[in-house]
Amino acid sequence: MSMNQSAGGDFARMLDVTVGALRAASPAPEDEETARRRRIGESADGLVQAEFGADGRLAALTLDPRLMRLGSAQVGDHVIEAVNAAIDKMRGAAAPVPAAGDLSQLTEQLQEIRDTAVPRLGAFMQALADAQRRMSPGGAQ
């Protein structure tokens, strides 16, 4: 293997490893979007929690057992309050929350660098090797 193939191959492997690590560290877009769109409303000091999923539907309703000491009408009121609080949070979340640590653009740029820089690095290394060969004693002129 010539010097330029070795250097180019090492550089390409290094970029491949970096791109792979960035992909592994990036959360899946669906998971991130789902987390951003999930809303929880509470009432009765947290004894009732209503959670709406990304699809806008009620995903979970949690009632603390201590709440059962109250009458059914009061429990119903607290459930309504928690559900409405979650709905209010969904309505108030019109502006999207910026994604934390979105590495997809960086990953794409590194892949582009790998695709364009490695061939150029190989050509440069070949030109250096050719120049060195010509300058060495007995080399081609």
SULVEN-V314049 format. One line per field, one symbol per residue. ss: DSSP state (A for helix, B for strand, O for the rest). burial: 1 if it has 16 or more other ideal C-beta (glycine too) atoms within 10 Angstrom, else 0. Layout:
ss = ???
burial = ???
This chain:
ss = OOAAAAAAAAAAAAAAAAAAAAAAAOOOAAAAAAAAAOBBBBBOOOOBBBBBOOOOOBBBBBBOAAAAAOOAAAAAAAAAAAAAAAAAAAAAOOOOOOOOOOOAAAAAAAAAAAAAAAAAAAAAAAAAAAAAAAAOOOOOO
burial = 000100110011001001100100010000010000111011110011111101000000001000100000001001101110111000000000000000100010011001001100110010000000000000000
